[in-house]
Amino acid sequence: MVSPEVIRTAVGILGNAIALGLFLSPVPTFMRIRKKGSVEEFSPFPYLATLLNCMMWVLYGLPMVHPHSTLVITINGSGVIIELSFVLLFLLYSQGRKRFLVLAMLLAEITFVGIVTLLVVTLAHTYERRSLIVGVVCVFLCAMMYASPLSAMIPNALGVIFAAAQLILHVVYRKSTKEQLEAKKKSAAAGFLKLRYALEENYLSCSPENLTSSKMLDKSNANMDDMEDFERQIQDFFIEVRTKLEMGNKEDAIDLLQANYEVVKEQIDDGAKGVEQAAILDVIALGYMGVGNLKFVEHLLDMLNDIVGALHDVNPLVDSILIHMGSMFTTLGKFEDAILVYQRGLKILEREFGGGAGEGAVAAGVVDKGNNSPFLVTPLMGMAKVIRSIGRVTKAITIYHQAVDILEKNRGAKSEELVIPLFALGNLFISEGKATDAETCFSRTLNFTGSVQEAIHTYKRGLQVVRDSEFMKLDDDVLEKMMIDLAELLHVTGREQEGRELLEECLLIAERYKGIEHPSSVTHLLNLATSHSHSKNFVEAERLLRTCLHIMSKTVGPNDHSVTVPMLHLAVAIYHLKRDEEAESLAMEVLHIRENAYGKESLLVGEALDCLVSIQTRLGKDDSDILAKLKRILSIQEKEMGYESEEVMTTLKKVVYYLDKMGKKEEKLPLQRRLTLLRTKYKHKIAKLWILEYWIWPLRVARVT
């Protein structure tokens, strides 16, 4: 006859095996979490409850509480290890408030077990009393463990009841849940979004109230009620994200963005890659731009490129999405990508509003001069900024003029909407040493604002009114733009110290509301460094640029192409501080990163080469090596800017100088004749526009870098 002890042991071992299966049952769930990189909508409470339950049963099985409980300790010790692994994975793949909540509960559970252990050992002095106290707690927690997946509802008898209740609920509502999920998917795929949100630094209102859709939807192909419902949902989503960010609830905004990303990601994984998915990703990307997560924005833009690249231009909203992508690519420093999407957006708008520019015109970033639709102004301004950023100044000037012409024909020659494009054009002329052209632009802006001093006074008074009224928060985008515009005016009139004080205030506000090393600080640091460089304070410019470079490297990585903007500025500042070897090292690093990112024939590579040539000239490097670099710069400029651009003429002058210095007369003569013809064409004195002598970016350019 089998003894009761043997039966008890056998049943205990069987129970442990079943319990182990229970502990391991969430493994598929966590494999999915690890694969998707997100906890999605899964709840952490079942795992936290099971972990606490196992820790308490381990305490119960200890010799000092209930001797001879080997089976209790072994299975629950295994449970502690397994559930703790699940909780740690949950912490790793959750974000924001959910991660904080899980961590807080984990610490609370460990503290609770520690307190119970201390009290039981010190206050209860017999095995029976200790077993009773810890056993009652374990019975209660065991019931909570089984009830936790319900998040609403003692030893094992009640556990069976709770588990049965879960199974019944699953059977009853399984079909309903599937129908709800399908309904959500259909709702998300039903309509189209009019994506007309205002772009950063936009000078025309692009809100839905002020702009009609760029395309008319075919009612025979789309259910207008579904479209309007979807549009309301997605616009509510965008407004909610923006509101959370404005209120300082960054973690809540991230949670909301992540949840919506998971939904659209699942749709894309299931094969849905239409305008609807592109529109949702576009809004999510704009949200993460506001959060400052540039790495994830880059990932989202890669997904958008994949979807939008396969869509036909006739699809509604493609033009709007492309323009937003251009703005975000520009912010990330991915100028070549920005140019491509802006070109396609312009091509679509050209076709939509008539005019019919040829492929060559669109590729150049300009549109048919017979086409005067104001819808073209936004992408034209965006294209001009990008082209200016990569050094194609002549083409940028042409595009700014086109934007001004369109506004004059649609709004009139005295429209205040002309102020910003004229101001941008004037700043561009200043950076190129064309004082007369700049004066013409600024004189026109004074027609709208009166004298410069009057404009400054008006700006200051407006800023003070806004601050006193407390209508806007200090970190409001509109208030920030007013401050930077005023700083720009102060710099133009020579009141640079006052302008810097405003820029420093912008930086302090960004650091206070978004954190010391938030990516939004980069533009303010660049503006301040530009201002100090203009005042020949290169020591302070170096400090600011190093801070800027540190933030960029931390945000996007030390080898990302976007870090080359502050890095090249830093090389210039160090050059002016007579530390040529260090400046050369930085310029060469910029060259290496840009060659890997854009290819060896990119204009951005040419810009880095030009800087490097100037540094190596002063270092007395080999003339033949410098000449080879200049020829390479010339080849890049000829390809990208045309054979008769002013930039080509400047570089050609340097090439001729070195050919003459090295005694290569036969090679020099045809280039000398070409240079003479170009000088005759432009009919003005060619200044020595060496990048290290005159390379100061205007404040407005620095803002969008």
LOSE-29260 format. One record per residue (C-alpha): residue in one letter; x, y, z; residue number from 1. Coordinates in steps of 0.2 Angstrom, whole numbers. Each point is the difference from the previous one (the first is absolute). Layout:
% LOSE-29260
A; X; Y; Z; NUM
...
END
This chain:
% LOSE-29260
M; 0; 0; 0; 1
V; 7; 17; -5; 2
S; 3; 12; 15; 3
P; -9; 17; 1; 4
E; 17; 8; 0; 5
V; 4; -7; -17; 6
I; -17; 5; -7; 7
R; 3; 17; 7; 8
T; 17; 2; -9; 9
A; -6; -7; -16; 10
V; -15; 12; -1; 11
G; 12; 14; 5; 12
I; 12; -4; -14; 13
L; -15; -1; -12; 14
G; -7; 17; 6; 15
N; 18; 8; -2; 16
A; 0; -6; -18; 17
I; -17; 8; -3; 18
A; 5; 16; 9; 19
L; 16; 1; -11; 20
G; -11; -1; -15; 21
L; -10; 14; 7; 22
F; 15; 11; 3; 23
L; 7; -3; -18; 24
S; -17; 2; -9; 25
P; 3; 19; -4; 26
V; 16; -4; -10; 27
P; -9; 2; -17; 28
T; -6; 17; 6; 29
F; 18; 6; 4; 30
M; 7; -8; -16; 31
R; -13; 12; -9; 32
I; 5; 14; 11; 33
R; 18; -2; -4; 34
K; -3; -2; -18; 35
K; -10; 16; -2; 36
G; 10; 10; 13; 37
S; -15; 5; 9; 38
V; -11; -6; 14; 39
E; -15; 6; -10; 40
E; -16; 0; 11; 41
F; 5; -15; 11; 42
S; -2; 2; 18; 43
P; 15; -2; 13; 44
F; -12; -4; 14; 45
P; -1; -19; -2; 46
Y; 19; -2; 0; 47
L; 2; 12; 15; 48
A; -13; -9; 10; 49
T; 8; -17; -4; 50
L; 17; 6; 5; 51
L; -6; 6; 17; 52
N; -10; -16; 3; 53
C; 16; -10; -4; 54
M; 11; 10; 11; 55
M; -12; -2; 15; 56
W; -1; -19; -3; 57
V; 19; -1; 0; 58
L; -1; 9; 17; 59
Y; -13; -12; 6; 60
G; 11; -15; -5; 61
L; 16; 6; 9; 62
P; 6; -11; 15; 63
M; -3; 15; 12; 64
V; -18; 1; -5; 65
H; -6; -17; -5; 66
P; 13; -14; 0; 67
H; 1; -14; -12; 68
S; -8; 9; -15; 69
T; 12; -4; -13; 70
L; -13; -2; -14; 71
V; -8; 17; 5; 72
I; 17; 9; -1; 73
T; 6; -8; -17; 74
I; -15; 4; -10; 75
N; -3; 17; 7; 76
G; 18; 4; -1; 77
S; -1; -5; -19; 78
G; -15; 11; -1; 79
V; 9; 15; 7; 80
I; 14; -1; -13; 81
I; -12; -3; -14; 82
E; -12; 14; 5; 83
L; 14; 12; 4; 84
S; 6; -3; -18; 85
F; -17; 4; -7; 86
V; -1; 16; 10; 87
L; 17; 6; -5; 88
L; -4; -3; -18; 89
F; -16; 10; 2; 90
L; 11; 14; 7; 91
L; 12; -1; -14; 92
Y; -14; 2; -14; 93
S; -12; 11; 9; 94
Q; 1; 19; -1; 95
G; -5; 16; 10; 96
R; -13; -2; 14; 97
K; -2; -19; -2; 98
R; 18; -3; 3; 99
F; 0; 11; 15; 100
L; -15; -9; 7; 101
V; 8; -17; -2; 102
L; 16; 5; 8; 103
A; -9; 8; 15; 104
M; -11; -15; 3; 105
L; 15; -12; -1; 106
L; 9; 10; 13; 107
A; -15; 1; 11; 108
E; -2; -19; -1; 109
I; 18; -3; 5; 110
T; -2; 12; 14; 111
F; -16; -9; 6; 112
V; 8; -17; 0; 113
G; 15; 7; 10; 114
I; -12; 8; 13; 115
V; -10; -16; 2; 116
T; 16; -10; 2; 117
L; 6; 12; 13; 118
L; -16; 1; 10; 119
V; -3; -19; 0; 120
V; 18; -4; 5; 121
T; 0; 13; 14; 122
L; -17; -1; 7; 123
A; -6; -18; -2; 124
H; 11; -13; 9; 125
T; -7; -17; -5; 126
Y; -1; -9; -16; 127
E; -19; -2; 2; 128
R; -3; 19; 2; 129
R; 12; 4; -14; 130
S; -8; -13; -12; 131
L; -17; 7; 4; 132
I; 4; 18; -3; 133
V; 10; -2; -16; 134
G; -13; -14; -6; 135
V; -15; 12; 2; 136
V; 9; 13; -10; 137
C; 5; -13; -13; 138
V; -18; -6; -2; 139
F; -6; 18; -3; 140
L; 14; 4; -13; 141
C; -3; -17; -9; 142
A; -18; 5; -2; 143
M; 5; 17; -7; 144
M; 12; -9; -12; 145
Y; -14; -9; -8; 146
A; -11; 15; 0; 147
S; 13; 12; -7; 148
P; -3; -3; -18; 149
L; -18; 5; 2; 150
S; 6; 16; 8; 151
A; -17; 1; 9; 152
M; -3; -17; 10; 153
I; 20; -44; 39; 154
P; 11; -12; -1; 155
N; -3; -10; -16; 156
A; -19; -3; 1; 157
L; -3; 19; -3; 158
G; 14; 0; -13; 159
V; -10; -13; -10; 160
I; -16; 11; 1; 161
F; 10; 15; -6; 162
A; 9; -9; -14; 163
A; -17; -7; -6; 164
A; -7; 17; 0; 165
Q; 13; 6; -11; 166
L; -2; -15; -12; 167
I; -19; 4; -1; 168
L; 3; 18; -3; 169
H; 12; -4; -14; 170
V; -13; -12; -9; 171
V; -14; 12; 2; 172
Y; 9; 16; -7; 173
R; 13; -8; -11; 174
K; -11; 3; -16; 175
S; -5; 17; 6; 176
T; 18; 5; 3; 177
K; 5; -6; -18; 178
E; -14; 10; -7; 179
Q; 5; 15; 9; 180
L; 18; -1; -6; 181
E; -6; -3; -18; 182
A; -11; 15; 2; 183
K; 14; 11; 6; 184
K; 11; -6; -15; 185
K; -14; 4; -12; 186
S; -3; 17; 8; 187
A; 19; 4; -1; 188
A; 1; -4; -18; 189
A; -17; 8; -5; 190
G; 5; 18; -3; 191
F; 13; 13; -4; 192
L; 8; 14; 10; 193
K; 2; 18; -6; 194
L; 17; 2; 7; 195
R; 2; 19; 0; 196
Y; 9; 3; 16; 197
A; 11; 15; 2; 198
L; 18; -4; -4; 199
E; 14; 6; 12; 200
E; 4; 18; -5; 201
N; -14; 1; -12; 202
Y; -4; 18; -6; 203
L; -17; -5; -7; 204
S; -14; -8; 10; 205
C; -2; -18; -5; 206
S; -14; -4; 12; 207
P; -15; -9; -7; 208
E; -10; 16; 2; 209
N; 11; 10; -11; 210
L; 5; -13; -13; 211
T; -11; -11; -11; 212
S; 5; -17; -4; 213
S; 13; -1; -14; 214
K; -10; -14; -8; 215
M; -19; -4; -2; 216
L; -4; -17; 5; 217
D; -10; -11; -12; 218
K; -17; -3; 8; 219
S; -3; -16; -10; 220
N; 16; -7; 8; 221
A; -1; 5; 18; 222
N; -14; 1; 13; 223
M; 0; 18; 5; 224
D; -8; -3; 17; 225
D; 13; -13; 4; 226
M; 14; 12; -6; 227
E; -7; 14; 11; 228
D; -1; -12; 15; 229
F; 18; -5; -3; 230
E; 5; 18; -2; 231
R; -8; 5; 16; 232
Q; 9; -15; 10; 233
I; 17; 4; -7; 234
Q; -1; 18; 2; 235
D; -6; -3; 18; 236
F; 15; -11; 2; 237
F; 12; 14; -6; 238
I; -8; 13; 11; 239
E; 1; -11; 15; 240
V; 18; -3; -3; 241
R; 4; 18; -2; 242
T; -10; 5; 15; 243
K; 9; -13; 11; 244
L; 17; 7; -6; 245
E; -6; 18; 3; 246
M; -5; -5; 18; 247
G; 16; -8; 3; 248
N; -7; -18; 1; 249
K; 14; -7; -11; 250
E; -2; -18; 6; 251
D; -18; 0; -3; 252
A; 3; 6; -18; 253
I; 13; -13; -3; 254
D; -13; -14; 7; 255
L; -13; 7; -12; 256
L; 12; 0; -15; 257
Q; 7; -17; 4; 258
A; -18; -8; 1; 259
N; -5; 8; -17; 260
Y; 17; -5; -8; 261
E; -4; -19; 6; 262
V; -17; 1; -9; 263
V; 6; 7; -16; 264
K; 16; -11; 0; 265
E; -11; -16; 2; 266
Q; -10; 6; -15; 267
I; 16; 3; -10; 268
D; 6; -18; 5; 269
D; -17; -7; -6; 270
G; 3; 8; -17; 271
A; -9; 16; 1; 272
K; 11; 14; -8; 273
G; -11; 13; -6; 274
V; -3; 19; 2; 275
E; -9; -3; 17; 276
Q; 15; -8; 8; 277
A; 12; 13; -7; 278
A; -11; 14; 7; 279
I; 0; -8; 17; 280
L; 19; -3; 0; 281
D; 2; 18; -5; 282
V; -10; 6; 15; 283
I; 10; -12; 11; 284
A; 16; 7; -7; 285
L; -5; 18; 3; 286
G; -4; -5; 18; 287
Y; 17; -8; 3; 288
M; 8; 16; -8; 289
G; -8; 9; 14; 290
V; 6; -13; 13; 291
G; 18; 2; -6; 292
N; 2; -18; -5; 293
L; 9; 3; -16; 294
K; 6; -18; -1; 295
F; -17; -7; -1; 296
V; -6; 14; -12; 297
E; 14; -6; -12; 298
H; -7; -18; 2; 299
L; -18; 6; -4; 300
L; 6; 10; -15; 301
D; 8; -16; -7; 302
M; -17; -8; 2; 303
L; -9; 15; -8; 304
N; 13; -1; -14; 305
D; -4; -18; -3; 306
I; -19; 3; -1; 307
V; -1; 17; -9; 308
G; 13; -6; -13; 309
A; -12; -13; -5; 310
L; -15; 11; -1; 311
H; -6; 9; -16; 312
D; 1; 19; -1; 313
V; -19; 0; -4; 314
N; -4; -6; 18; 315
P; -7; 13; 11; 316
L; 11; 8; 14; 317
V; 17; -7; -7; 318
D; 5; 18; -3; 319
S; -3; 6; 18; 320
I; 9; -15; 7; 321
L; 15; 3; -11; 322
I; 1; 18; 5; 323
H; 0; -5; 19; 324
M; 13; -14; -4; 325
G; 11; 14; -8; 326
S; -1; 11; 16; 327
M; 4; -15; 11; 328
F; 14; -6; -11; 329
T; 7; 18; 0; 330
T; 0; 0; 19; 331
L; 9; -16; 0; 332
G; 13; 7; -11; 333
K; -4; -13; -14; 334
F; 0; 13; -14; 335
E; 1; -11; -15; 336
D; -16; -10; 6; 337
A; -8; 17; 4; 338
I; 3; 6; -18; 339
L; -7; -16; -8; 340
V; -17; 1; 10; 341
Y; -1; 19; -3; 342
Q; 3; -3; -19; 343
R; -14; -13; -1; 344
G; -12; 11; 11; 345
L; 3; 15; -12; 346
K; -3; -11; -15; 347
I; -17; -6; 7; 348
L; -5; 17; 4; 349
E; 5; 7; -17; 350
R; -11; -13; -8; 351
E; -14; 3; 11; 352
F; -1; 19; -2; 353
G; 6; 1; -18; 354
G; 15; 8; -8; 355
G; 9; -16; -5; 356
A; 18; 3; 4; 357
G; 12; -12; -8; 358
E; 10; -14; 9; 359
G; 16; 11; -1; 360
A; -9; 15; 9; 361
V; -7; -11; 14; 362
A; 17; -9; 2; 363
A; 7; 17; 2; 364
G; -12; 5; 14; 365
V; -9; 13; -10; 366
V; -17; 0; -8; 367
D; -8; 7; -16; 368
K; -1; 19; 2; 369
G; -17; -1; -7; 370
N; -6; -9; 15; 371
N; -4; 12; 14; 372
S; -9; -11; 12; 373
P; 3; 5; 18; 374
F; 1; -19; 4; 375
L; 17; -1; -8; 376
V; 8; 13; 12; 377
T; 1; -12; 15; 378
P; 10; -14; -9; 379
L; 10; 14; -9; 380
M; 6; 8; 16; 381
G; 4; -17; 7; 382
M; 10; -5; -15; 383
A; 9; 17; 1; 384
K; 6; -3; 18; 385
V; 6; -18; -5; 386
I; 10; 6; -15; 387
R; 7; 15; 10; 388
S; 6; -13; 13; 389
I; 10; -10; -12; 390
G; 8; 16; -8; 391
R; -10; 2; -16; 392
V; -2; 18; 3; 393
T; -4; 6; -18; 394
K; -14; -13; -1; 395
A; -7; 4; 17; 396
I; -1; 19; -5; 397
T; -9; -5; -16; 398
I; -13; -10; 10; 399
Y; -2; 14; 13; 400
H; -4; 12; -14; 401
Q; -13; -12; -7; 402
A; -9; -1; 17; 403
V; 1; 19; 1; 404
D; -7; 2; -18; 405
I; -15; -12; 4; 406
L; -5; 9; 16; 407
E; 1; 17; -9; 408
K; -12; -6; -14; 409
N; -12; -8; 13; 410
R; 1; 11; 15; 411
G; 7; 17; -7; 412
A; 17; 8; 0; 413
K; -4; 7; 18; 414
S; -6; -16; 8; 415
E; 8; -3; 17; 416
E; 2; -18; -5; 417
L; 15; 6; -10; 418
V; 10; 4; 15; 419
I; 7; -17; 4; 420
P; 5; -5; -17; 421
L; 8; 17; -3; 422
F; 8; -1; 17; 423
A; 7; -17; -4; 424
L; 6; 6; -17; 425
G; 8; 15; 8; 426
N; 9; -11; 13; 427
L; 6; -11; -14; 428
F; 8; 15; -10; 429
I; 8; 6; 16; 430
S; 9; -17; 3; 431
E; 6; 1; -18; 432
G; 7; 18; 2; 433
K; -13; 7; -12; 434
A; -4; 16; 11; 435
T; -10; 9; -14; 436
D; -11; -14; -4; 437
A; -3; -3; 19; 438
E; -4; 18; 2; 439
T; -14; -1; -13; 440
C; -8; -14; 8; 441
F; 0; 8; 17; 442
S; -6; 17; -7; 443
R; -15; -9; -6; 444
T; -4; -8; 17; 445
L; 1; 17; 8; 446
N; -15; 5; -11; 447
F; -10; -12; 10; 448
T; 8; 4; 17; 449
G; 6; 18; -1; 450
S; 18; 4; 5; 451
V; 10; -13; 8; 452
Q; 0; 8; 17; 453
E; -19; 1; -1; 454
A; -1; -18; -5; 455
I; 12; -5; 15; 456
H; -11; 11; 12; 457
T; -16; -8; -6; 458
Y; 8; -18; 2; 459
K; 5; 4; 18; 460
R; -17; 8; 4; 461
G; -8; -16; -7; 462
L; 11; -11; 10; 463
Q; -3; 9; 16; 464
V; -19; 0; -3; 465
V; 0; -19; -2; 466
R; 11; -3; 15; 467
D; -11; 11; 11; 468
S; -16; -7; -6; 469
E; 6; -18; 4; 470
F; -10; -6; -15; 471
M; 14; -10; -6; 472
K; 12; -11; 9; 473
L; 19; 5; -1; 474
D; 4; -15; -11; 475
D; -14; 3; -12; 476
D; 6; -1; -18; 477
V; -8; 16; -5; 478
L; 9; 10; 14; 479
E; 16; -9; -4; 480
K; -1; 6; -19; 481
M; -4; 18; 6; 482
M; 16; 0; 10; 483
I; 11; -7; -13; 484
D; -7; 12; -13; 485
L; 3; 14; 11; 486
A; 18; -6; 4; 487
E; 2; -1; -19; 488
L; -5; 18; -2; 489
L; 11; 6; 14; 490
H; 15; -9; -9; 491
V; -4; 8; -17; 492
T; 1; 17; 8; 493
G; 16; -3; 9; 494
R; -8; -3; 18; 495
E; 8; -17; 1; 496
Q; 1; 0; 19; 497
E; -18; 3; 2; 498
G; -4; -14; -13; 499
R; 11; -12; 10; 500
E; -9; 3; 16; 501
L; -16; -5; -9; 502
L; 8; -15; -7; 503
E; 7; -5; 17; 504
E; -17; 2; 7; 505
C; -7; -12; -13; 506
L; 13; -13; 5; 507
L; -4; 2; 18; 508
I; -18; -3; -3; 509
A; 3; -15; -10; 510
E; 11; -7; 13; 511
R; -12; 3; 14; 512
Y; -15; -7; -8; 513
K; 8; -14; -11; 514
G; 16; -4; 9; 515
I; 18; 5; 0; 516
E; 5; -11; -15; 517
H; -16; -1; -10; 518
P; 2; 0; -19; 519
S; -10; 16; -1; 520
S; 14; 10; 8; 521
V; 11; -4; -15; 522
T; -7; 14; -11; 523
H; 1; 13; 14; 524
L; 19; -5; 3; 525
L; 3; 1; -18; 526
N; -8; 18; -1; 527
L; 10; 6; 15; 528
A; 16; -8; -7; 529
T; -3; 9; -17; 530
S; -3; 17; 10; 531
H; 16; -2; 9; 532
S; 10; -5; -15; 533
H; -7; 16; -9; 534
S; 7; 10; 15; 535
K; 17; -9; -2; 536
N; -3; -8; 17; 537
F; 6; -17; -6; 538
V; 4; -7; 18; 539
E; -18; 1; 5; 540
A; -6; -6; -17; 541
E; 12; -15; 3; 542
R; -8; -4; 17; 543
L; -18; 1; -7; 544
L; 4; -11; -15; 545
R; 8; -13; 10; 546
T; -16; -1; 11; 547
C; -10; -1; -16; 548
L; 11; -14; -7; 549
H; -1; -9; 17; 550
I; -19; 0; -1; 551
M; -1; -5; -18; 552
S; 12; -14; 3; 553
K; -10; -6; 15; 554
T; -17; 1; -10; 555
V; 5; -7; -17; 556
G; 17; -8; 3; 557
P; 18; 7; -4; 558
N; 0; -6; -18; 559
D; -17; 6; -5; 560
H; 1; 13; -15; 561
S; -10; 13; 10; 562
V; 14; 2; 12; 563
T; 11; 7; -14; 564
V; -9; 17; 1; 565
P; 6; 5; 17; 566
M; 16; -9; -3; 567
L; 5; 10; -15; 568
H; -5; 16; 9; 569
L; 11; -5; 14; 570
A; 15; -3; -13; 571
V; -3; 18; -6; 572
A; 0; 7; 18; 573
I; 16; -10; 4; 574
Y; 8; 6; -16; 575
H; -2; 18; 6; 576
L; 7; -4; 16; 577
K; 16; -5; -9; 578
R; -1; -19; 5; 579
D; 2; -6; -18; 580
E; 4; -18; 3; 581
E; -15; -3; 11; 582
A; -11; 9; -13; 583
E; 7; -11; -14; 584
S; -4; -15; 10; 585
L; -18; 5; 2; 586
A; -2; 5; -18; 587
M; 7; -17; -5; 588
E; -12; -9; 11; 589
V; -15; 10; -7; 590
L; 7; -4; -18; 591
H; 0; -19; 5; 592
I; -17; 0; 7; 593
R; -8; 9; -14; 594
E; 9; -11; -13; 595
N; -8; -15; 8; 596
A; -17; 8; 2; 597
Y; -2; 9; -17; 598
G; 13; -7; -12; 599
K; 16; 9; -6; 600
E; -8; 11; -12; 601
S; -12; 9; 11; 602
L; -1; 19; 3; 603
L; 2; -3; 18; 604
V; 16; -9; -3; 605
G; 6; 14; -10; 606
E; -4; 12; 14; 607
A; 11; -10; 12; 608
L; 14; -1; -13; 609
D; -1; 19; -2; 610
C; 2; 2; 19; 611
L; 14; -13; 0; 612
V; 9; 9; -14; 613
S; 0; 16; 9; 614
I; 7; -8; 16; 615
Q; 14; -10; -9; 616
T; 5; 16; -10; 617
R; 5; 9; 16; 618
L; 8; -16; 6; 619
G; 11; 0; -15; 620
K; -5; -17; -7; 621
D; 6; -6; -17; 622
D; -7; 11; -14; 623
S; -3; -15; -11; 624
D; -11; -8; 13; 625
I; -10; 17; 2; 626
L; -2; 2; -18; 627
A; -7; -18; -2; 628
K; -13; 5; 13; 629
L; -4; 16; -8; 630
K; -3; -9; -17; 631
R; -11; -12; 9; 632
I; -10; 14; 8; 633
L; -1; 8; -17; 634
S; -7; -16; -8; 635
I; -13; -2; 13; 636
Q; -6; 19; -2; 637
E; -1; -2; -19; 638
K; -11; -15; 2; 639
E; -11; 7; 13; 640
M; -1; 19; -3; 641
G; 4; 1; -19; 642
Y; 16; 6; -9; 643
E; -4; 19; 2; 644
S; -5; 1; 18; 645
E; 9; 13; 11; 646
E; 6; -15; 12; 647
V; 9; -8; -15; 648
M; 8; 17; -4; 649
T; 7; 2; 17; 650
T; 7; -18; 0; 651
L; 7; 2; -17; 652
K; 9; 16; 6; 653
K; 9; -11; 13; 654
V; 4; -14; -13; 655
V; 8; 13; -11; 656
Y; 10; 7; 14; 657
Y; 8; -17; 4; 658
L; 3; -4; -18; 659
D; 9; 16; -2; 660
K; 10; -3; 16; 661
M; 5; -17; -5; 662
G; 5; 6; -18; 663
K; -13; -10; -9; 664
K; -3; 13; -13; 665
E; -7; -11; -14; 666
E; -14; -7; 12; 667
K; -2; 18; 7; 668
L; -4; 9; -16; 669
P; -17; -7; -5; 670
L; -6; 2; 18; 671
Q; 6; 17; 0; 672
R; -10; 5; -15; 673
R; -15; -9; 7; 674
L; 2; 10; 16; 675
T; 2; 17; -10; 676
L; -17; -4; -9; 677
L; -9; -4; 16; 678
R; 7; 16; 8; 679
T; -6; 10; -15; 680
K; -18; -8; 1; 681
Y; -2; 5; 18; 682
K; 7; 17; -2; 683
H; 5; 3; 18; 684
K; 15; -3; 11; 685
I; 2; -18; 6; 686
A; 4; 0; 19; 687
K; 11; -13; 8; 688
L; -15; -10; 7; 689
W; 11; -13; 9; 690
I; -11; -10; 12; 691
L; 11; 4; 15; 692
E; -1; 19; -2; 693
Y; -19; 2; -4; 694
W; -9; -16; 5; 695
I; -13; 7; 12; 696
W; -17; -8; -1; 697
P; -15; 11; 2; 698
L; -10; -3; 16; 699
R; -15; -6; -10; 700
V; 10; -13; -9; 701
A; 7; -6; 17; 702
R; -17; -2; 7; 703
V; -5; -14; -13; 704
T; 16; -9; 0; 705
END
